[in-house]
Every structure is written in C-alpha cells, then in structure tokens.
Amino acid sequence: MIFNNHVLLLTPGFPEDEDDFLCTPPVQDYLLKYKEVFPKTKFSVIAFQYPYKKNNYKWNGINVCALGGNNLHAKKIYIWINAVKCAKNINNNLPVTSIHSLWMGECALIGNYLARQFGCNHICTLMGQDVKSSNYYLKILNSEKIKIISLSQNQSDEFYKIIKRKVDDEIYWGIEDQDYSINDERKIDLLAVGSLIQLKNYGLLIKTVAEIVKQFPKIVCKLVGDGPDFSKLKSMASQYGVDSNIEFTGLLSRKEIFMLMRQSKIFLHPSIFEGSGFVFAEALANGMNIVSFNVGYAKQSEKWLIAKDDNEFISQTKKLLLSNLSYEPFNIFPISETVHKYHQLYKLN
C-alpha cells in the first residue's frame, strides 16, 4: 500500500501484545479506529519504558520498537539514545510526516529533537499528571515548537497556570457507541473503577457507603481495580461495617468492566485529580449516572452531579439513589471525531 502520511508515536508505554488490555486502552481504541478510517496513514511506535523487555514486534499490524526502559532512572540517557537511533531507522525506511508524543515528558523532549531532524511537525498530548507543577519537563521544554493537545478544560487551565501558555486544542480520547438494551436490569447500585492509590481517594467511597447504608441497608457496591491501597481499603470497609456491601473485584478486563457498567446505576469517582478521566466517558456511554468532584471532563448535568466537598459527595449520591434515574446512553466523545481532529493535525507538516 502507498501511504500518504507516516506518524511516529512516542510513548512511555504500549501494549506488549494484542491481549494487553490494561495499557492505555483509549490509545488502543484510537489507533484501531484511525487505521479503519484512514488506512493510508502508517503508524510506527517507539515505547520507551514498557514493555519492560527490549523487542521489535507488530501490534494489530503496527510496527512497535520497545526499548525496555523499565522505568529505571539509570538507563534514561541510554533509552533516549536508542529512541533516536530507532526513529532514524524508521524515518530512513519511510519518511516520518508527523511525530505524536504522549505525556509532556521524555517522549516530548525526544519528539522535539526528532521533529527538527526530520523537518516535520510535533504534536504532544497531555495525558494526566504531566500538568502538575512537579513535572520539570514543563520548564525545560520549548513548548512553542509543539502543538499541545489537552484532554479537558480543567487540564488546559492547569497547563496555563504553570507555563502561561494556552494549549493549541482540546481533543478527547473517543469511545465507540455501546450496543446494549437500556432496559437491562441494574442490580448494582454503586460502581467505582480505577487504580487503588491515594490520589483516587477511595476512602471516601467507603465513607459514602457507610453513610448510605443507614438509609439503604442492602446497598450493593462494587470497586474494580488493584493497587497499593487494596488491603488498606478492605480493612477500612471492615472497620466501617460495610464489607458485606462492597465487593472488591480486583482487576477486570475492559469487556468485563463494561458489562458491570451496564448492570450498575451510579458511577462514583472520588478522585481528587484527573487530567481527563476517560472512565467518565465509558460510564456515560454505558448509561450510568455519575457523582464526582470537578476533575477532568467533569460537567454538571442531570446525569452527572459534581460535588464541592466530601459531605456534598455523599449527599449527591443519596440524591441520585432517591431519583428516578435514566439509563439512556450518552456518548460525549464519539471516537470518529477524535480520529478526524488528529487527522487534520497530522496533515499540517
């Protein structure tokens, strides 16, 4: 096939095979959809840190060069040198027309250098905690040379606060419409999905259930995910006397999570920070109602209540439980729009 564009994607991590559903699912969806809509665009991928072993392989027909950095600081310069070598080999085989880096970090740094070498444009997508002031790459990168894309208004605002430069565009990671009946039985009252880390604030989920159980003693809640806070949260649930109301499922596949979403009424997300929060879009596309803080994509509506503090988070959850809820799906981010917006950026070389 003759390709019109050749996009080099630089990312800290990429799926190690086609069954690796945990590694950046929205990016996986995006690439598959893009290949379907624009088959004459070629993608090549350089993964800096994950997979942890150095390897060259194909993922759904896309060539991947995994450098095996394994997040080891001592190997960082070595990984950067190898990334440049790999990119030059890729460019020699078929000239790169656009570089797309993920996270404002080492990939954006190397992307800037390569864009100058190849004479092409460089697009960087902000992905999450890279818009925190602790990210020193924000200070050292010449961001004027990069088309910077954010995933949400909140993320754009945080970026501007730090370096006083507006993003070039906001492009969400999209999702396909979900195919199911809105009349499916919703036996699960509350569902939460995410990494069990301090930032996600799942202690508030347990406190919320502990308050709600006083009014709804048979409340059913499931918490999907794993992480360093797993044992701590299980102990907390026991201490609050709600261990019979909350099921800790551990890690589940995306397909299994979507199945649970279609069986659930309210999505609780107590996280105190999100660059975007793709899981919000997934929950809405599967007909759920949401309670969260003003993080990531958060936008107040009949289906999405935004809390200002812990007490309001609990009261908003009670309010939804007492409401006549609608489970109509709402796809706020159709993936076809994502693909077409990036396609326009890739053509600007």
C-alpha positions in Angstrom: 0.0 0.0 0.0 1.2 3.6 -0.7 0.9 5.7 2.4 0.0 9.4 2.4 1.2 10.0 6.0 3.6 8.3 8.4 3.0 9.1 12.1 5.7 8.2 14.6 4.1 7.7 18.0 6.4 8.2 21.0 5.0 6.8 24.3 6.3 5.7 27.7 4.2 2.5 27.4 2.5 0.5 24.8 0.6 -2.9 24.9 3.1 -5.8 24.8 0.6 -7.8 22.7 -2.9 -7.6 21.4 -4.3 -9.1 24.6 -2.8 -6.4 26.9 -6.0 -4.6 27.7 -4.5 -2.7 30.7 -2.1 -0.4 28.8 -3.7 2.9 27.7 -7.0 1.4 26.5 -8.2 4.8 24.9 -5.0 5.0 22.8 -5.5 1.4 21.7 -9.1 2.3 20.6 -7.9 5.4 18.9 -5.2 3.6 16.8 -7.6 0.8 15.7 -10.2 3.3 14.7 -7.8 5.6 12.9 -6.4 2.6 10.8 -10.0 1.7 9.9 -11.0 5.3 8.8 -7.7 6.3 7.2 -5.9 3.1 6.1 -3.4 5.2 4.0 -1.8 6.6 7.2 1.0 4.4 8.6 1.8 4.4 12.3 5.1 3.4 13.8 5.5 3.3 17.6 8.5 3.7 20.0 7.7 2.6 23.5 10.3 4.0 26.0 9.6 2.1 29.3 7.0 -0.6 28.8 7.1 -3.4 27.6 9.9 -4.0 30.1 11.9 -6.1 27.7 13.6 -4.7 24.5 11.8 -6.1 21.5 10.5 -5.3 18.0 7.1 -6.6 17.2 3.8 -5.9 15.5 0.6 -4.9 17.3 -2.5 -5.1 15.0 -0.3 -4.5 12.0 1.6 -1.6 13.6 5.4 -1.8 14.0 6.5 -1.3 17.6 10.0 -0.7 18.8 10.1 -1.4 22.6 13.2 0.0 24.3 12.7 -1.8 27.6 13.5 1.1 29.9 11.6 -0.5 32.8 11.3 2.9 34.5 15.0 2.7 35.6 16.4 6.2 36.0 20.0 5.0 35.5 19.0 3.8 31.9 17.3 7.0 30.9 20.0 8.6 28.7 20.7 5.2 27.2 17.0 4.8 26.3 16.9 8.3 24.8 19.9 7.5 22.6 18.3 4.3 21.4 15.0 6.1 20.8 16.8 8.5 18.4 18.5 5.6 16.6 15.3 3.7 16.3 13.5 6.7 15.0 16.1 7.4 12.4 15.9 3.9 11.1 12.1 4.2 10.9 12.5 7.5 9.0 15.0 6.0 6.6 12.5 3.3 5.6 9.6 5.7 5.2 9.9 9.4 5.9 8.0 10.5 9.0 5.5 13.2 8.3 4.3 13.8 11.9 5.6 13.0 15.4 2.9 12.4 18.1 4.2 12.2 21.7 2.2 11.2 24.7 2.7 12.9 28.0 4.7 16.1 28.4 7.8 14.3 29.4 10.8 12.4 28.0 8.8 11.5 24.8 8.0 15.1 24.1 11.6 16.0 24.7 12.9 13.5 22.2 10.0 14.3 19.9 11.1 17.9 19.7 14.6 16.9 18.7 13.4 14.4 16.1 10.9 16.9 14.6 13.8 19.3 13.9 15.9 16.4 12.4 13.1 15.2 10.2 11.6 18.6 9.3 8.1 17.5 10.4 5.5 18.8 12.9 5.3 17.6 16.5 2.1 17.1 18.4 2.1 16.3 22.1 -1.0 15.1 24.0 -1.1 15.9 27.7 -2.2 12.7 29.5 -2.8 13.4 33.2 -0.4 14.3 36.0 2.1 15.7 33.5 0.3 19.0 34.0 1.4 19.2 37.7 4.0 21.8 38.7 6.3 19.0 39.9 6.8 18.0 36.3 10.2 19.6 35.4 9.8 18.8 31.7 7.2 21.6 31.6 10.0 24.1 32.5 12.8 22.8 30.2 10.8 22.0 27.0 10.5 24.6 24.3 6.7 24.2 24.1 6.4 26.8 21.4 7.7 24.2 18.9 5.0 21.7 19.8 1.3 21.6 19.0 0.0 20.9 22.5 -3.3 19.0 22.9 -5.1 18.7 26.2 -7.9 16.2 27.1 -10.2 18.6 29.0 -10.8 22.2 30.0 -9.6 21.5 33.6 -6.3 20.2 32.2 -5.9 23.2 29.9 -6.4 25.5 32.8 -3.8 23.7 34.9 -1.3 23.8 32.0 -1.8 27.6 31.6 -1.3 28.2 35.3 2.1 26.6 35.2 3.7 27.9 32.0 1.4 30.7 30.9 0.8 29.2 27.5 -2.5 28.1 26.1 -2.9 24.7 24.6 -3.5 24.5 20.9 -6.6 22.4 21.1 -8.6 20.1 23.3 -9.1 16.7 21.8 -10.6 13.9 24.0 -9.9 10.2 23.5 -13.1 9.0 22.0 -15.2 5.9 22.6 -17.4 3.8 20.3 -21.2 3.8 20.9 -22.1 0.8 23.1 -24.5 -1.8 21.8 -27.0 -2.9 24.5 -30.5 -2.6 25.8 -31.3 0.3 28.1 -33.8 -2.0 29.8 -31.0 -4.3 31.1 -31.5 -4.9 34.8 -29.4 -2.7 37.1 -28.7 -4.8 40.2 -25.6 -2.9 41.3 -26.3 0.5 43.0 -22.8 1.9 43.1 -19.8 1.2 40.9 -16.2 2.6 41.1 -13.3 1.7 38.7 -9.7 2.8 39.0 -6.3 2.3 40.4 -6.3 1.8 44.2 -3.9 4.6 45.0 -4.1 7.6 47.4 -4.9 10.1 44.6 -8.1 8.2 43.7 -9.4 8.8 47.2 -11.4 5.6 47.5 -11.5 6.0 51.3 -14.4 8.5 50.6 -16.2 5.7 48.7 -16.2 3.6 51.8 -17.3 6.5 54.0 -20.1 7.2 51.4 -21.4 3.6 51.6 -21.2 3.7 55.4 -23.5 6.8 55.4 -25.8 5.5 52.8 -26.2 2.0 54.4 -28.0 3.7 57.3 -30.9 4.6 54.9 -30.3 1.8 52.3 -29.1 -1.3 54.4 -29.0 -3.5 51.3 -27.0 -1.2 49.1 -24.8 -3.0 46.6 -21.4 -1.5 45.6 -18.5 -2.9 43.6 -15.0 -1.5 43.5 -13.0 -2.6 40.5 -9.2 -2.2 40.4 -5.9 -3.0 42.2 -3.1 -1.1 43.7 -1.1 -0.4 46.8 -4.2 0.7 48.8 -6.1 -2.6 48.2 -5.5 -4.1 51.7 -5.9 -0.8 53.5 -9.3 -0.2 51.8 -10.5 -3.7 52.5 -9.6 -3.2 56.2 -11.3 0.2 56.2 -14.5 -1.3 54.8 -14.5 -3.9 57.6 -13.9 -1.2 60.2 -16.8 0.8 58.9 -19.0 -2.3 58.9 -19.7 -2.2 55.1 -17.5 -5.1 54.0 -20.7 -7.1 53.1 -21.9 -4.1 50.9 -18.7 -3.5 49.0 -17.2 -6.2 46.7 -13.5 -5.7 45.8 -13.3 -7.4 42.4 -9.6 -6.8 41.7 -8.5 -6.3 38.1 -11.0 -7.0 35.4 -10.8 -6.7 31.6 -12.4 -3.8 29.9 -15.1 -6.0 28.5 -16.0 -7.2 32.0 -16.0 -3.6 33.3 -18.4 -2.5 30.5 -20.6 -5.5 31.5 -20.7 -4.3 35.1 -21.4 -0.7 34.0 -24.5 -1.9 32.1 -25.6 -3.6 35.3 -25.0 -0.5 37.5 -26.9 2.6 38.4 -24.4 5.2 39.7 -20.7 5.6 38.9 -18.8 7.1 41.9 -15.4 8.6 41.3 -14.0 10.4 44.3 -10.6 11.1 42.7 -9.1 14.5 43.8 -7.3 14.9 40.4 -7.8 13.8 36.8 -6.1 15.1 33.7 -9.1 13.8 31.8 -10.9 10.8 33.3 -11.7 8.6 30.3 -13.7 6.3 32.6 -16.3 9.1 32.8 -17.0 8.8 29.1 -17.1 5.0 29.4 -19.6 5.2 32.2 -21.9 7.6 30.4 -21.7 5.6 27.1 -22.9 2.6 29.2 -25.9 4.5 30.5 -24.7 5.3 34.0 -25.2 8.3 36.2 -22.1 9.9 37.8 -21.1 11.6 41.1 -17.6 13.2 41.1 -15.6 16.2 42.0 -14.7 18.9 39.4 -11.9 16.9 37.8 -11.0 16.0 34.3 -14.0 16.0 32.0 -16.5 16.8 34.8 -19.5 18.7 33.6 -22.7 19.2 35.6 -25.9 17.7 34.1 -28.9 15.7 35.1 -26.8 12.5 34.8 -23.6 14.0 36.3 -23.6 15.6 39.8 -20.4 17.4 40.8 -19.6 17.8 44.5 -17.5 20.5 46.2 -16.5 18.6 49.3 -16.8 15.2 50.9 -20.2 15.9 52.6 -21.7 17.0 49.3 -20.3 13.9 47.6 -22.2 11.8 50.0 -25.4 13.9 49.7 -25.3 13.9 45.9 -25.0 10.1 45.9 -28.1 9.9 48.2 -29.9 12.3 45.9 -29.3 10.1 42.8 -30.3 6.9 44.7 -33.6 8.6 45.6 -34.2 9.8 42.0 -36.0 8.2 39.1 -32.8 7.6 37.1 -32.5 7.4 33.3 -30.1 4.8 31.8 -30.1 6.3 28.3 -26.5 6.1 26.9 -24.8 9.3 26.2 -21.6 9.3 24.2 -19.9 12.6 25.0 -16.8 11.7 22.9 -17.5 9.8 19.7 -14.3 8.3 18.6 -14.8 9.3 15.0 -14.5 12.9 16.0 -11.2 12.2 17.8 -9.8 10.5 14.7 -10.8 13.3 12.3 -9.3 16.0 14.5 -6.0 14.3 14.8 -6.0 13.6 11.1 -6.2 17.3 10.4 -3.2 17.9 12.7 -1.1 15.2 11.1 -1.6 16.8 7.7 0.0 20.1 9.0 3.6 19.4 8.1 
